[in-house]
């Protein structure tokens, strides 16, 4: 898998996490990634 593909998958996953965060305030996303919790 190329670096470009990895970046694309990461971007898609971040967008999906962002949608979840919109409906769940307890989600906190940082530069290290998204974490679900209180």
PQR file of N, CA, C, O and H, with PARSE charges and radii, in Angstrom:
ATOM      1  N   UNK A   1       0.853  -1.199   0.000 -0.4000 1.5000
ATOM      2  CA  UNK A   1       0.000   0.000   0.000 -0.0000 2.0000
ATOM      3  C   UNK A   1       0.887   1.247   0.000  0.5500 1.7000
ATOM      4  O   UNK A   1       1.835   1.343   0.779 -0.5500 1.4000
ATOM      5  N   UNK A   2       0.579   2.172  -0.857 -0.4000 1.5000
ATOM      6  CA  UNK A   2       1.387   3.388  -0.954 -0.0000 2.0000
ATOM      7  C   UNK A   2       1.029   4.369   0.156  0.5500 1.7000
ATOM      8  O   UNK A   2      -0.014   4.245   0.799 -0.5500 1.4000
ATOM      9  H   UNK A   2      -0.191   2.093  -1.490  0.4000 1.0000
ATOM     10  N   UNK A   3       1.903   5.339   0.369 -0.4000 1.5000
ATOM     11  CA  UNK A   3       1.660   6.356   1.386 -0.0000 2.0000
ATOM     12  C   UNK A   3       0.379   7.126   1.075  0.5500 1.7000
ATOM     13  O   UNK A   3      -0.386   7.471   1.976 -0.5500 1.4000
ATOM     14  H   UNK A   3       2.750   5.439  -0.154  0.4000 1.0000
ATOM     15  N   UNK A   4       0.159   7.387  -0.202 -0.4000 1.5000
ATOM     16  CA  UNK A   4      -1.041   8.129  -0.608 -0.0000 2.0000
ATOM     17  C   UNK A   4      -2.305   7.375  -0.206  0.5500 1.7000
ATOM     18  O   UNK A   4      -3.272   7.969   0.270 -0.5500 1.4000
ATOM     19  H   UNK A   4       0.780   7.107  -0.934  0.4000 1.0000
ATOM     20  N   UNK A   5      -2.283   6.046  -0.406 -0.4000 1.5000
ATOM     21  CA  UNK A   5      -3.446   5.237  -0.041 -0.0000 2.0000
ATOM     22  C   UNK A   5      -3.670   5.265   1.465  0.5500 1.7000
ATOM     23  O   UNK A   5      -4.808   5.345   1.928 -0.5500 1.4000
ATOM     24  H   UNK A   5      -1.497   5.563  -0.793  0.4000 1.0000
ATOM     25  N   UNK A   6      -2.589   5.199   2.222 -0.4000 1.5000
ATOM     26  CA  UNK A   6      -2.706   5.242   3.678 -0.0000 2.0000
ATOM     27  C   UNK A   6      -3.318   6.558   4.126  0.5500 1.7000
ATOM     28  O   UNK A   6      -4.199   6.582   4.986 -0.5500 1.4000
ATOM     29  H   UNK A   6      -1.665   5.134   1.846  0.4000 1.0000
ATOM     30  N   UNK A   7      -2.845   7.661   3.536 -0.4000 1.5000
ATOM     31  CA  UNK A   7      -3.375   8.973   3.891 -0.0000 2.0000
ATOM     32  C   UNK A   7      -4.859   9.073   3.547  0.5500 1.7000
ATOM     33  O   UNK A   7      -5.643   9.643   4.307 -0.5500 1.4000
ATOM     34  H   UNK A   7      -2.130   7.641   2.838  0.4000 1.0000
ATOM     35  N   UNK A   8      -5.233   8.521   2.409 -0.4000 1.5000
ATOM     36  CA  UNK A   8      -6.630   8.581   1.973 -0.0000 2.0000
ATOM     37  C   UNK A   8      -7.523   7.804   2.940  0.5500 1.7000
ATOM     38  O   UNK A   8      -8.604   8.264   3.307 -0.5500 1.4000
ATOM     39  H   UNK A   8      -4.596   8.059   1.792  0.4000 1.0000
ATOM     40  N   UNK A   9      -7.055   6.617   3.347 -0.4000 1.5000
ATOM     41  CA  UNK A   9      -7.848   5.815   4.286 -0.0000 2.0000
ATOM     42  C   UNK A   9      -7.955   6.518   5.628  0.5500 1.7000
ATOM     43  O   UNK A   9      -9.012   6.507   6.258 -0.5500 1.4000
ATOM     44  H   UNK A   9      -6.177   6.243   3.048  0.4000 1.0000
ATOM     45  N   UNK A  10      -6.852   7.136   6.070 -0.4000 1.5000
ATOM     46  CA  UNK A  10      -6.853   7.839   7.348 -0.0000 2.0000
ATOM     47  C   UNK A  10      -7.826   9.011   7.303  0.5500 1.7000
ATOM     48  O   UNK A  10      -8.549   9.266   8.266 -0.5500 1.4000
ATOM     49  H   UNK A  10      -5.993   7.145   5.559  0.4000 1.0000
ATOM     50  N   UNK A  11      -7.840   9.725   6.177 -0.4000 1.5000
ATOM     51  CA  UNK A  11      -8.733  10.870   6.023 -0.0000 2.0000
ATOM     52  C   UNK A  11     -10.192  10.417   6.094  0.5500 1.7000
ATOM     53  O   UNK A  11     -11.014  11.045   6.761 -0.5500 1.4000
ATOM     54  H   UNK A  11      -7.253   9.518   5.394  0.4000 1.0000
ATOM     55  N   UNK A  12     -10.502   9.333   5.406 -0.4000 1.5000
ATOM     56  CA  UNK A  12     -11.874   8.816   5.406 -0.0000 2.0000
ATOM     57  C   UNK A  12     -12.282   8.408   6.819  0.5500 1.7000
ATOM     58  O   UNK A  12     -13.396   8.692   7.260 -0.5500 1.4000
ATOM     59  H   UNK A  12      -9.835   8.823   4.863  0.4000 1.0000
ATOM     60  N   UNK A  13     -11.365   7.738   7.524 -0.4000 1.5000
ATOM     61  CA  UNK A  13     -11.678   7.289   8.870 -0.0000 2.0000
ATOM     62  C   UNK A  13     -11.891   8.486   9.790  0.5500 1.7000
ATOM     63  O   UNK A  13     -12.788   8.471  10.632 -0.5500 1.4000
ATOM     64  H   UNK A  13     -10.460   7.508   7.165  0.4000 1.0000
ATOM     65  N   UNK A  14     -11.073   9.516   9.632 -0.4000 1.5000
ATOM     66  CA  UNK A  14     -11.219  10.721  10.450 -0.0000 2.0000
ATOM     67  C   UNK A  14     -12.555  11.397  10.179  0.5500 1.7000
ATOM     68  O   UNK A  14     -13.192  11.907  11.102 -0.5500 1.4000
ATOM     69  H   UNK A  14     -10.344   9.528   8.948  0.4000 1.0000
ATOM     70  N   UNK A  15     -12.983  11.406   8.920 -0.4000 1.5000
ATOM     71  CA  UNK A  15     -14.271  12.017   8.582 -0.0000 2.0000
ATOM     72  C   UNK A  15     -15.415  11.243   9.222  0.5500 1.7000
ATOM     73  O   UNK A  15     -16.378  11.833   9.712 -0.5500 1.4000
ATOM     74  H   UNK A  15     -12.466  10.992   8.171  0.4000 1.0000
ATOM     75  N   UNK A  16     -15.301   9.904   9.214 -0.4000 1.5000
ATOM     76  CA  UNK A  16     -16.333   9.084   9.837 -0.0000 2.0000
ATOM     77  C   UNK A  16     -16.361   9.329  11.338  0.5500 1.7000
ATOM     78  O   UNK A  16     -17.434   9.432  11.933 -0.5500 1.4000
ATOM     79  H   UNK A  16     -14.519   9.424   8.816  0.4000 1.0000
ATOM     80  N   UNK A  17     -15.188   9.422  11.953 -0.4000 1.5000
ATOM     81  CA  UNK A  17     -15.109   9.701  13.387 -0.0000 2.0000
ATOM     82  C   UNK A  17     -15.700  11.075  13.680  0.5500 1.7000
ATOM     83  O   UNK A  17     -16.368  11.265  14.697 -0.5500 1.4000
ATOM     84  H   UNK A  17     -14.316   9.338  11.470  0.4000 1.0000
ATOM     85  N   UNK A  18     -15.454  12.029  12.790 -0.4000 1.5000
ATOM     86  CA  UNK A  18     -15.979  13.367  12.977 -0.0000 2.0000
ATOM     87  C   UNK A  18     -17.505  13.375  12.977  0.5500 1.7000
ATOM     88  O   UNK A  18     -18.125  14.103  13.752 -0.5500 1.4000
ATOM     89  H   UNK A  18     -14.911  11.875  11.964  0.4000 1.0000
ATOM     90  N   UNK A  19     -18.108  12.567  12.109 -0.4000 1.5000
ATOM     91  CA  UNK A  19     -19.565  12.477  12.062 -0.0000 2.0000
ATOM     92  C   UNK A  19     -20.097  11.905  13.369  0.5500 1.7000
ATOM     93  O   UNK A  19     -21.119  12.359  13.883 -0.5500 1.4000
ATOM     94  H   UNK A  19     -17.604  11.975  11.480  0.4000 1.0000
ATOM     95  N   UNK A  20     -19.395  10.902  13.906 -0.4000 1.5000
ATOM     96  CA  UNK A  20     -19.803  10.314  15.174 -0.0000 2.0000
ATOM     97  C   UNK A  20     -19.674  11.344  16.285  0.5500 1.7000
ATOM     98  O   UNK A  20     -20.535  11.431  17.161 -0.5500 1.4000
ATOM     99  H   UNK A  20     -18.565  10.533  13.489  0.4000 1.0000
ATOM    100  N   UNK A  21     -18.601  12.123  16.248 -0.4000 1.5000
ATOM    101  CA  UNK A  21     -18.355  13.120  17.291 -0.0000 2.0000
ATOM    102  C   UNK A  21     -19.470  14.155  17.314  0.5500 1.7000
ATOM    103  O   UNK A  21     -19.810  14.681  18.374 -0.5500 1.4000
ATOM    104  H   UNK A  21     -17.902  12.052  15.536  0.4000 1.0000
ATOM    105  N   UNK A  22     -20.041  14.450  16.148 -0.4000 1.5000
ATOM    106  CA  UNK A  22     -21.118  15.442  16.082 -0.0000 2.0000
ATOM    107  C   UNK A  22     -22.330  14.984  16.877  0.5500 1.7000
ATOM    108  O   UNK A  22     -23.095  15.811  17.374 -0.5500 1.4000
ATOM    109  H   UNK A  22     -19.765  14.023  15.287  0.4000 1.0000
ATOM    110  N   UNK A  23     -22.511  13.670  17.003 -0.4000 1.5000
ATOM    111  CA  UNK A  23     -23.673  13.156  17.718 -0.0000 2.0000
ATOM    112  C   UNK A  23     -23.293  12.656  19.108  0.5500 1.7000
ATOM    113  O   UNK A  23     -24.148  12.181  19.855 -0.5500 1.4000
ATOM    114  H   UNK A  23     -21.890  12.999  16.599  0.4000 1.0000
ATOM    115  N   UNK A  24     -22.008  12.763  19.454 -0.4000 1.5000
ATOM    116  CA  UNK A  24     -21.561  12.283  20.765 -0.0000 2.0000
ATOM    117  C   UNK A  24     -20.490  13.234  21.297  0.5500 1.7000
ATOM    118  O   UNK A  24     -19.326  13.161  20.903 -0.5500 1.4000
ATOM    119  H   UNK A  24     -21.314  13.149  18.847  0.4000 1.0000
ATOM    120  N   UNK A  25     -20.898  14.117  22.189 -0.4000 1.5000
ATOM    121  CA  UNK A  25     -19.989  15.147  22.698 -0.0000 2.0000
ATOM    122  C   UNK A  25     -18.826  14.532  23.458  0.5500 1.7000
ATOM    123  O   UNK A  25     -17.781  15.166  23.602 -0.5500 1.4000
ATOM    124  H   UNK A  25     -21.843  14.176  22.509  0.4000 1.0000
ATOM    125  N   UNK A  26     -18.989  13.306  23.949 -0.4000 1.5000
ATOM    126  CA  UNK A  26     -17.937  12.682  24.746 -0.0000 2.0000
ATOM    127  C   UNK A  26     -16.741  12.260  23.892  0.5500 1.7000
ATOM    128  O   UNK A  26     -15.698  11.882  24.425 -0.5500 1.4000
ATOM    129  H   UNK A  26     -19.838  12.791  23.832  0.4000 1.0000
ATOM    130  N   UNK A  27     -16.893  12.326  22.566 -0.4000 1.5000
ATOM    131  CA  UNK A  27     -15.752  12.004  21.700 -0.0000 2.0000
ATOM    132  C   UNK A  27     -14.767  13.161  21.703  0.5500 1.7000
ATOM    133  O   UNK A  27     -15.157  14.325  21.599 -0.5500 1.4000
ATOM    134  H   UNK A  27     -17.740  12.633  22.133  0.4000 1.0000
ATOM    135  N   UNK A  28     -13.488  12.829  21.822 -0.4000 1.5000
ATOM    136  CA  UNK A  28     -12.471  13.881  21.737 -0.0000 2.0000
ATOM    137  C   UNK A  28     -11.446  13.488  20.691  0.5500 1.7000
ATOM    138  O   UNK A  28     -10.801  12.445  20.809 -0.5500 1.4000
ATOM    139  H   UNK A  28     -13.172  11.884  21.906  0.4000 1.0000
ATOM    140  N   UNK A  29     -11.292  14.318  19.664 -0.4000 1.5000
ATOM    141  CA  UNK A  29     -10.345  14.020  18.605 -0.0000 2.0000
ATOM    142  C   UNK A  29      -9.117  14.909  18.761  0.5500 1.7000
ATOM    143  O   UNK A  29      -9.221  16.123  18.938 -0.5500 1.4000
ATOM    144  H   UNK A  29     -11.815  15.165  19.569  0.4000 1.0000
ATOM    145  N   UNK A  30      -7.941  14.264  18.688 -0.4000 1.5000
ATOM    146  CA  UNK A  30      -6.694  15.010  18.786 -0.0000 2.0000
ATOM    147  C   UNK A  30      -5.817  14.651  17.596  0.5500 1.7000
ATOM    148  O   UNK A  30      -6.215  13.870  16.733 -0.5500 1.4000
ATOM    149  H   UNK A  30      -7.857  13.278  18.544  0.4000 1.0000
ATOM    150  N   UNK A  31      -4.625  15.226  17.558 -0.4000 1.5000
ATOM    151  CA  UNK A  31      -3.705  14.923  16.467 -0.0000 2.0000
ATOM    152  C   UNK A  31      -3.342  13.447  16.455  0.5500 1.7000
ATOM    153  O   UNK A  31      -2.974  12.908  15.411 -0.5500 1.4000
ATOM    154  H   UNK A  31      -4.302  15.861  18.259  0.4000 1.0000
ATOM    155  N   UNK A  32      -3.444  12.786  17.612 -0.4000 1.5000
ATOM    156  CA  UNK A  32      -3.089  11.372  17.693 -0.0000 2.0000
ATOM    157  C   UNK A  32      -4.203  10.463  17.233  0.5500 1.7000
ATOM    158  O   UNK A  32      -3.987   9.265  17.046 -0.5500 1.4000
ATOM    159  H   UNK A  32      -3.743  13.224  18.460  0.4000 1.0000
ATOM    160  N   UNK A  33      -5.397  11.011  17.048 -0.4000 1.5000
ATOM    161  CA  UNK A  33      -6.514  10.185  16.607 -0.0000 2.0000
ATOM    162  C   UNK A  33      -7.747  10.467  17.442  0.5500 1.7000
ATOM    163  O   UNK A  33      -7.724  11.337  18.313 -0.5500 1.4000
ATOM    164  H   UNK A  33      -5.572  11.984  17.200  0.4000 1.0000
ATOM    165  N   UNK A  34      -8.819   9.744  17.187 -0.4000 1.5000
ATOM    166  CA  UNK A  34     -10.067   9.958  17.899 -0.0000 2.0000
ATOM    167  C   UNK A  34     -10.240   8.890  18.970  0.5500 1.7000
ATOM    168  O   UNK A  34      -9.963   7.712  18.744 -0.5500 1.4000
ATOM    169  H   UNK A  34      -8.839   9.037  16.479  0.4000 1.0000
ATOM    170  N   UNK A  35     -10.701   9.321  20.138 -0.4000 1.5000
ATOM    171  CA  UNK A  35     -10.923   8.391  21.240 -0.0000 2.0000
ATOM    172  C   UNK A  35     -12.322   8.601  21.785  0.5500 1.7000
ATOM    173  O   UNK A  35     -12.750   9.733  22.008 -0.5500 1.4000
ATOM    174  H   UNK A  35     -10.926  10.278  20.322  0.4000 1.0000
ATOM    175  N   UNK A  36     -13.028   7.505  21.998 -0.4000 1.5000
ATOM    176  CA  UNK A  36     -14.375   7.597  22.540 -0.0000 2.0000
ATOM    177  C   UNK A  36     -14.327   7.360  24.041  0.5500 1.7000
ATOM    178  O   UNK A  36     -13.651   6.445  24.510 -0.5500 1.4000
ATOM    179  H   UNK A  36     -12.680   6.585  21.817  0.4000 1.0000
ATOM    180  N   UNK A  37     -15.041   8.178  24.786 -0.4000 1.5000
ATOM    181  CA  UNK A  37     -15.058   7.992  26.236 -0.0000 2.0000
ATOM    182  C   UNK A  37     -15.622   9.200  26.935  0.5500 1.7000
ATOM    183  O   UNK A  37     -15.879  10.226  26.305 -0.5500 1.4000
ATOM    184  H   UNK A  37     -15.591   8.922  24.405  0.4000 1.0000
ATOM    185  N   UNK A  38     -15.816   9.089  28.219 -0.4000 1.5000
ATOM    186  CA  UNK A  38     -16.395  10.179  29.003 -0.0000 2.0000
ATOM    187  C   UNK A  38     -15.431  11.345  29.165  0.5500 1.7000
ATOM    188  O   UNK A  38     -15.771  12.343  29.802 -0.5500 1.4000
ATOM    189  H   UNK A  38     -15.607   8.256  28.730  0.4000 1.0000
TER
END
